[in-house]
Structure formats: structure tokens, C-alpha cells
Amino acid sequence: MATEIPPQLTMADIDLGDLRFWTRPLEERAEAFAVLRAQPAPVLFTLPKIPFLGQSPGSWALVRHADVAEASRNPEVFSSEPSATSPADMPRWMDGYFNSMIDMDDPRHAKIRRIVSRAFSPKMLAKAEDDIARRAARIVDELIEAGGGDFVSRAAARLPVEVICDMLGIPARHHRRVVDLTNIIVGYSDAEYVGATVEYSRGTARMGRLGTLRMLGTVASAGFRLHRLAAQLGRERRASPTGDLTSALVNANVDGERLSPREFAAFFLLLVVAGNETTRNAIAHGLKLFTDHPDQRDLLLADFDGRIAGAVEEIVRYSSPVISMRRNLTRDHEMNGHTFRKGDRVTLLYWAANRDESVFTDPDRFDITRSPNPHVGFGGPGPHFCLGANLARREITVMFRELFTRLPDITAGEPDRLQSGFINGYKRLPCTFTPPRPRG
């Protein structure tokens, strides 16, 4: 079907490299991506020059579902090296903190992934199911005791961080610290987390010299502190393995050699960030979506077991907790009539691909019965599809089962959104509910 270009926006109104774009209401972003999908070829966006960072040559925005899927399944051309997450090249001294499995191509990526994937197998997740349910029940107990408040900190963030920390063997006393540090790492473009100032020049919002210095220092400090935690746990598990994921990683044999302490720490950081941030945002978005669409809540409650699987997929499609990832062209390549050149960068915009009118009927409608639902909310097909997708699905399911069984009228207020072109996050989300009668 033909794409109808919203009359309110034109190409002149859209600059994905401008920080202000990512403060626009989601409805305006949806209109902007519809305009981009209607273009005959990908559009090149440039980042403003950021002090102390390598100047970006620009990035081609892949906003169509077919383009995102094709690039994802072709890593020999669309490489994750040297970075899959940072739109600009970070200083080399920061690579030791953040360069991990997500920034690797096969064969090394595949070998490392095989080690980690054992912890996310269906057999291991089945063993963890009762534990996840107990944690969700306790979290809702404490939410009820608190009388509501911020749903993100009191509920949505707690379940995934507790689960991933337990898998890695991180003691409970460090859980709050892990949340705070991962907030900084994924919130690097939000002043609240990194203290960065934003300057406006020639109609573009960017970080100035002072803001960039603050951002780099704050993010590096967060990375260092997580590496230090990883080093401590790694030393303990090398000496006395316990069967947790940290023990598996530090004692694994990869091509005849073990992971170095730096390599292990980088993977550790990736797992605590990915295992916490994306699932917590899907849960928070889910509560807001069911608040804004009470008909869909009623539909779910009428047959929770029969509809929750479709509801989880639709929450992930509609909210797309990970907005985008970067890929790097290894050679000249033609895709869908456009020729990319070796050295080009592309941005896989999952949020835009999940609203593609050629794939999803009425894509701006939240519909938990949507079928089929071939979204790319866990990444596109290929070697970098989200390792923890099934764990995330289980956590979202368990949390909403507990919430809607015990607090069927829980509602969300207006969120405080993260300013980011990487994570579609809620920093805070107020919630209210009718207190249930005491048990027993």
C-alpha cells in the first residue's frame, strides 16, 4: 500500500542528528519516520561536530522494515565493528570499558555468544520461572505497601535487574548501584544522568565542550565502577566457581584461551545493561499503554493466558525499547536500489521499522491481537538477535500477571521520558491503584 505523507512535516523539519528531535512527542516522531519511509532512498543524516569525539561522516537512516531486516541478516557487509551502539566514535581509551560481544562480528562473536547463551536456554529459563514469579509477587507486595508512586523504580526496574544480577551472582546489596550505573550508560544524552549542557548553534542542539567532557567523564566512571565489580566477582568465581553465569564466563575456554579480565568485564557490563534497561522499559511502556487503551486491558483480562503472549509482542513492537543500532559497511553494496560505499555507516531504526505501513496494518494502533506481528523490537534477524528475548518475554508476562491479578485497576500517569535516540525509556512513571483487601 502507498505511504501517505503527513502534511504537517516535510524533510526540512527532520534532523535525526539534532538532540531536540529526540525530545519531540512520539506522535511527531512517528510522522517524521513516515516521511522518511516515503522517500525513494535512505536519507543521510550528519551529527554536529562534538568536541573530543571523532567527527561522524554521517549515517544513512534505515527506516523500512525490509531494509532493517536485510542489513541485520547480512553482517558480512553490515558489520557491528568497531561499534554497534555509539553513533559517534568514542575515544579509544573508553573502548576497554564498553567494547563487547555486541560490537563483534563472527566468528569471535559466535563463540562468545555460545558460552553466554547456555544461561538463556529454554531449560534454564524453565528452572528460573518459579523464582521470577516469587520475585514479582514480592515486588508487587512492596508496591502495594508503598501505596503507589514511581512505577519505574518500585516495580518495572526491579524485576529485570534482580533476575540478571542473580544470574551473574551479583549480591543484592549491589542491585541499586547497578541500576544507577546502567542509567548513566544508556542515558548518556540526557542531562539528568550525565550533567551535560546543551548548546544551540545554527539551529542545531548539541553538547558543547564542557557538556561533552562531563558526559565522557561520567559515563567512563560508570563503566569503571561496573568493571571493578566484575573484576571482584571474576576473581572469586575463578577461585571458587558456583555455577552462575559469571563462573561460566571466567572459566570458559574460547579457542584455547580464556577471556581476559577486560573482556569478561565488558561482557559483564553488556549483560547487566541489556538485561535491565530494555525489559524495564517494556514493562513501564506496557502499563502506560494499557492505561491509554483500556479496551486492550479489558481484552487481556478477559483471557489473560490466551492473549498475554500476543500482548507482550505488541508492547515490544509498539514501544520499541531499543530505538536504534549502528552498522558499518565493509564494502560497496547495493540494497533496494541504493548503493552504499565501504566505510559508510547506517542506523537501523527499529522504532521506525516497527511502524512500517507495508508490513503492519494500521501500525499506529496498539492491538494485542495483532497477527502476524513480525516486529524487530528484539533486533532484526541474524546473529545479533537479542540473546535475552525469551527471558524478557517471561519477565513481562509474569509482571503483568501479578499486577493485573492483584491490582486490576492500576493506572499510569504521565511519564518523564529519557532524552535519547538509543533507548525509548521512561525515567519515572507515576502509578495509582485501589489498595486490595488484605490477604487472609
N, C-alpha and C positions, 0 to 999 in steps of 0.2 A: 504494500500500500504506500501511497505517496506521503511524504512527511509534510505536514502543514507548519510553516514557519510562523512562530508567534509574532504578531505585528509590533509588539512593544519593544523588541530588541533587534538590533542589527549587529553585524560583525564589528562595527566600530565601538559597540558597547561592551565587548567581551575581551578581557585580557586575563588569561589564567595565571600569568606571571605577576600580577598585581595582588598584594596581600588583601586588598579591600574586596576583591572578588569573593574571597572565602568568608567574608562577613555578610554577604547578601543572604536574604531569606532563601530557603530551599526551593520555593516556587520559582524564584528568579533564576536560580542556578539550573533548574530543570528546563526553563525556557531557553537559557543560553546554550545548554547542551543539545537541545532540539535544533537550534540554529546551526550548530557545528555539524550535527549529523546530516543536515540537509546540504552541506557543501559538497561539491563534486570530488574533493580530495582532502586528505588530512590538512590541518592548519598548523603552521609553525608558530609557537609562542616563545618569546625570549624572557629570561629572567633579568631584572635590573641588576647592574653590577653591584655585588655585595662585597664590602671590604674584607680582605683576608681570605676570601674564598676564590677558587678557580672560576674564571668567567665562563658561564654556561654558553655554549654555541646555540642554544635554543633546543626546543623539544617539540616533536610532532605529536599532536594530541590525537590519540586513537579513541574515538567515542562510539564507534559502531560495534555491536556485539560480534559480528563476523571478524572484524579486524583484531579485536582484543583476543578472541579465541584462536585465530590463526597465529598471531605473534606468540601466544602462550605455548602453543604446541610445537613451536619451531625454535627451540633455544639455541640451535647451532648458528642461527642468524641473529635472533633477538636475544642477546646474551644478558645475563644478570651481573656480569663482571664489567667494570670494577664495583658497581653499586646498583642495587635494585630499589633502594629506599630513598636515597638523597637526591633531590633534583639538581643540586649543585655539588661539585666535587669538594668534599670536606678536606681539611688539612691532613697530610699523611700521618701526622702523629696521632690523629684520632682513629685511624683505621684499626689499631690494635684493640680498641675498645668495642668497635661496632661491626667489623668485617667478619661475617659468619656464614653459616650454611645458606642463608637466603641470598647472599651475594656471590655464590659459587655456581659454576656450571658442572655438568657431568664430565669426567667420571667421579671426581672427588665429592661432588655434591651427593651423588647417588650412594656412595659408600658411607658417608656420614649419616645420610637420611635413614639408611637401613638400620644403623645402630639405634637411632632415636625412635624409629617407627615401631619398634617392638613394644614400647610403652603405650602406644596408641592403637594396638591391635584390638579387634573385637573381643578377644578372650580377656585381655587386660581390662578393657572398659567394662565388660560384664562383671568382673570382680569388684570394680570400683563403684558400681551402681548403687549399692546399699549405702556406701559411705557418702556419696554425693547426696542421696536423699536425706540422710541424717543431718548433714551439714545444712541443707536447705531448710529443714524443719527448725533447726536451732536459730538460723538467721532470721526466719520469719517470727519465731518466738520473741527475739530481741527487738525486731522492728515493731511488733505489737506492744511490747513493754515500753518502748520509746514513744509510742503514740504517733508514729509517722516521722515526718522530717525529710531529710535528703535521702531519696531512694538510691542514689548512686553510691554514696559512702556506706549507707546502712544495709544495703542488700545487693545491688547489681554488681558492685566491685568485689564484694566479699567472697561470694561463692567461687568464681574462677580463680581468684588469687589463692584462696585456701587449697583448692584442688591441685593447682600446678605446683605450689610450694610443697605440698605433701608428696607429690610425685618426685620432686627433686630432693626431698629430705630437708627442706628449709624449716627450721623451728618456728613455732607460732609467734614467738617474740619478735621475729623479723617481718611479719606479714605487712604491718602498716608501713614499714620502711620500704618494702618492695613496691607497694602501691605508689608511694610518694615519688620514688625514683623513676618508676616507669612513666608516671605522669609527666615528668620533666622531659624524658627522652622522646616521647611521642608528641609532646606539646611544645616542641622547640620553636614554633612560630607563634606561640601565644604568650603575651607579655606577662600574664599572671604567673606562669611557671618558670620563665627564664629571665624576667626583669628587663626584657629588651625594649628599647624605644623604637618607635616607627617614625621615619621621616617621609615627607611628601616632596617629590621633585618631578617636574614636568608631567604632573597628573598621575604619577605612579607612587604607590605606597611601598616602602622598602625599609629594611633595617639599616641604620647608619653605622658609623664606625664604633661608637660606644655600644649601641644595641647589639651589634654582631659580636663584639668582644664579650659582652655579658652572656649572650646566648652560647657561644662556644665554651666559655669557662664553666657555665652552669651545667650544660649537657655533658661535658667531659668529666666534671666532678661526679655527676650521677653515674656515668659509666664506670668511673674508677671505683666508686663505692660498691657497685654491684660486682665488679671484678674481684674486689677484696673479699666480699662474701663468698664468691665462687671459689677463690683460692683456699680459703679456710675450710670449706666443705670438701673440696677436692683432696686436700691433704688428709683429712680424716677418713675419706672413703677409699683412698689408695691404701691406707694402712689397715683399715677395717671395713671392707665392703658390707653393705647392709641389704642389698637387693633393690635399692631405689634407682632412679634414673641417673643421678649423679654417679653412683657406683658403676653403672653400666658404661657411662661415658668415659670416666677417667681410667677405667681398666680395659677399655676396648682396644682391639688390635686392628688398625687400618693400614693395609698394605705393608704389614710387617712392622709397623711402628704405632706408638700410642699418640693420642692427641697431646700437644704441648699444653702447658698450663694456660698460655694465652689463647690457644684455640678452644680449649674447654671453656674458658671464661666467656669467650664471645658467644659460644653456643648456649651457655647457661643464660646469658643476658637475653638472647633472642627468645628462648623458651619462656622466661618469666614475662617478657613484654608481650609476646604473641599470645601466651596462654592466659593473659589477664585482660589486656585492653580491648581486644576485638569482641570477646564474649560479653564482657560487662556492658559494652555499648549496645550490643544486640539486645540484651535484656532490658536496658533502660529505654531504648527506642521502642521495644515491644510494648512496654507499659504505656508509653505515650501514644502509640498507635491504637491500642485498644481503648484508650481514653477518648481519642478523637474520632474513633469509628466504633461506637457502641454496638452497632448491628453486627460487627465482626466478633466482638466479645460475646454477644448473645449466641451467635452461631457456634463459637468454640465451646461455650459452656453447655450447650445442648448435646454435644457429643465430643467431649474432650479427647478421649482415646482415639476416636476415629478421625479427628481433624487436627490434632496438635502437630503431627509431622508436616502437614501442608502449611500450617500456621508458622512454624519455625522457618521453613524455606521462604515464605513470603516476607517475614520480618527481615531476614537477611537480604533478600532481593531489594526490598523497598528502602531499607536504611543503608545498605552497603557500608558497614562499619569501616572497611578499608576503602578509601576513595580511589587511590591510585597506587601504581608501582612504576618503576622506570625500567627500560630495557635499552641495550646499546648494540648498534648494528656492527656485526663483524665483517660484513662485505656488502657490496651493492646488491640490492634485492628489490624486485617488483612485487607489489601486493595490491590486488584490486585496482590496477591501473595506475598506481603511483610508484615511482622509483625512489627508494631510499638509498642513501650513499653510505659507504663504510665510514664509521665514526659518528653517524647520526645518532641522536637519542630519540626515543619515543616514550610517551607517557600513556600507560594503559589505564584509562579512566573507567574503572569498574562501575562507579555510580552512574555514569552516562550510558554505558553498555546495558545496564540493567533496566534502563527506561527506553530501550530501542523499540520504536513502533513497529519495525519489521519483524520482530520476534515476539513481543508481548502485546496482546490485545489490551487496549486501554491501560497503558503502562503506569499512569499516574494514579491509578485506583488501587487501594490496599484490599486485596481479596485473598483470604486464607484458603479458598477452594481452587485457586488458580492451578490449572493443569493443562499441559505440561508447564514446568517452571524451570527452564534451563539457565538459571541465573549464574553469574560469575562472582557472586558475593564472597566465595571462598577462594577466589582466584580462577583464572581460566584453566582449561585442560592442559595437561603437561606435567613435567617433573616438579614444578613448584606449586601444584595444587596444595591447599592448606593441609598440613600434616594433622592438625588437631580438629579438623572439621567435624568428625563424629563425636569427639569429646564435647565440642561446643554445642552441637545439636542436643546431646544428652543433658548438659547443664541448663540450657534454655528450657527444655521440656520439663525437667524436674523443678526448676524455679517457678515456672508458671503453674504447674500442677499444685504446688504448695501454696502459692499466692491465691489462686482463684478458688481453691477448695476452702481455704480458711478466711480469705478476705475478698469475697466476690465483687465488692463494690469499690475496691481500691482504684484510685484515680490519680493521674499525674497533673501537675501544674505546668507552668511554662519553664522550659529548660534554659540553663545557662550553657551556651554552646562553646565548644572548643574552636578557636580560630586556627584552622588547619586545612591544607589541601591534601593531606595524607590520611588522617583519621576523622571520620564523621562522629565526633564524640560529644557527649554531654558531661560537663564538669559537675553540674548539680541539677537535680530534678526533684522538686518538692512532691510529696505524695500525701494523700489523706485517705482515710477509710473509717468505716464504722467498727469500733472495737468489738471483737467477738465475745460471746459469753465464755466465762472461764470454763476450762475443761473439767469434767468430773462433776 
